[in-house]
Amino acid sequence: MIKDFEYLAPKTLKEALTLLDKYKDDCKVICGGQSLLILMRQGLVAPQYLIDIKGLSELSYIKDGKDGLKIGATTTHRAIEKSPVIQKKFSVLAEMERRLASIQTRNWGTIGGNICHADPAGDPAPVLIALNATLSLASLKGERSMPVEDFCLDYFETALEHGELLTEIRVPPIPPHTGTAYTKFNVIESDLATVGVAVSVTLGAGDGVCQDIRIALGAAAPTPRRAKKAEAVLKGKKITDALLKEVGEVASTEAEPISDIYASEEYRRELVRVLVARVGKEALARAKQA
Ligand SMILES: Cc1cc2nc3c(=O)[nH]c(=O)nc-3n(C[C@H](O)[C@H](O)[C@H](O)COP(=O)(O)OP(=O)(O)OC[C@H]3O[C@@H](n4cnc5c(N)ncnc54)[C@H](O)[C@@H]3O)c2cc1C
């Protein structure tokens, strides 16, 4: 049962930050409530004050410019999935959103809420890490930014400090000859990943040599993370099927999965091995066409 709380609905970002600063440890931010309400119903979280930021329309936007893509934190998953500019220029984000939860959850859940919930099995974080995205965090003291890959510290734990809100997700422009792909293995479609893998590959102009690669794993460790040893196997080389197989094997040794009701640790390692090679191949094919 949900314990009683006082509901506060600020109208502006400034007002929200002031409330966060005032109620500190006694409050919790809610946006779409798709993750938080489950925890509140289970009694795992029982804030005295609930600060609802869903109505902050100033944080709900998708903008594309020469600095890249900017997504406001209260933008829904569905808005990202359906955005024409995202479908055209950052299609991997739209593809990821299409497989996240059900349409009902995507209609109400937000990208900011998903990232701040810090579920290691969440879909957006690995894709954003592969895309080298950063986050803007605001408080009454000012603003700071950090790479998505540094944001999650442990299971359901983030680098957010008291009084801070995630306000924006920034994706830099995609370099030429770059392909990015994502997939997840899940037991029930529209559910969280048993393992998720995102890969971004940048090839040299004309020579097909791997100039840059980012491999990000979801549900394979306490936090979404890069498989940097696996990336090193490909960097500076012409990508072949044999190398991709090796990359999958190295990534599976870098993963730190757990056993739970969905999969054993061994099974998750095997998924990492197979999916990294498979998604790497798809990213390479896309890079060749880019
Ligand atoms: C049936 C179901 C299926 C799901 N399947 C998937 C799935 O397949 N893949 C997947 O990735 N997720 C899945 N989810 C999770 C869910 O969709 C996301 O976690 C959700 O989008 C969270 O967004 P929200 O706005 O509802 O966040 P809320 O639940 O409101 O908040 C989540 C957390 O983030 C904090 N928070 C929210 N916004 C901010 C902010 N701007 N700044 C600071 N803190 C903030 C809150 O305090 C809370 O701790 C599923 C959820 C359900 C209910």
The ligand as a Gaussian input file, in Angstrom:
#p B3LYP/6-31G(d) Opt

LIG

0 1
 C        5.002000      -2.742000     -17.710000
 C        6.307000      -2.011000     -17.824000
 C        7.235000      -2.440000     -18.764000
 C        8.452000      -1.771000     -18.878000
 N        9.342000      -2.195000     -19.840000
 C       10.485000      -1.518000     -20.011000
 C       11.392000      -1.878000     -21.048000
 O       11.156000      -2.781000     -21.849000
 N       12.559000      -1.185000     -21.150000
 C       12.874000      -0.146000     -20.308000
 O       13.927000       0.446000     -20.460000
 N       12.028000       0.228000     -19.334000
 C       10.848000      -0.424000     -19.167000
 N        9.996000      -0.053000     -18.180000
 C       10.404000       1.034000     -17.277000
 C        9.783000       2.376000     -17.594000
 O        9.229000       2.470000     -18.849000
 C       10.749000       3.501000     -17.450000
 O       11.649000       3.339000     -16.418000
 C        9.961000       4.781000     -17.363000
 O        9.936000       5.306000     -18.638000
 C       10.427000       5.765000     -16.336000
 O        9.977000       7.058000     -16.665000
 P        8.933000       7.816000     -15.760000
 O        8.816000       9.161000     -16.310000
 O        7.706000       7.002000     -15.609000
 O        9.764000       7.860000     -14.364000
 P        9.221000       7.823000     -12.886000
 O        8.712000       6.470000     -12.567000
 O        8.349000       8.980000     -12.607000
 O       10.618000       8.061000     -12.111000
 C       11.624000       7.062000     -12.128000
 C       12.814000       7.545000     -11.258000
 O       13.448000       8.657000     -11.850000
 C       13.415000       9.822000     -11.011000
 N       13.216000      10.920000     -11.949000
 C       12.280000      11.008000     -12.931000
 N       12.533000      12.067000     -13.714000
 C       13.626000      12.689000     -13.205000
 C       14.393000      13.850000     -13.584000
 N       14.094000      14.558000     -14.690000
 N       15.458000      14.193000     -12.835000
 C       15.781000      13.469000     -11.724000
 N       15.122000      12.366000     -11.337000
 C       14.064000      11.976000     -12.068000
 C       12.292000       9.568000     -10.015000
 O       12.531000      10.225000      -8.800000
 C       12.392000       8.053000      -9.858000
 O       13.426000       7.714000      -8.970000
 C        8.761000      -0.679000     -18.033000
 C        7.812000      -0.243000     -17.097000
 C        6.597000      -0.888000     -16.991000
 C        5.599000      -0.387000     -15.991000

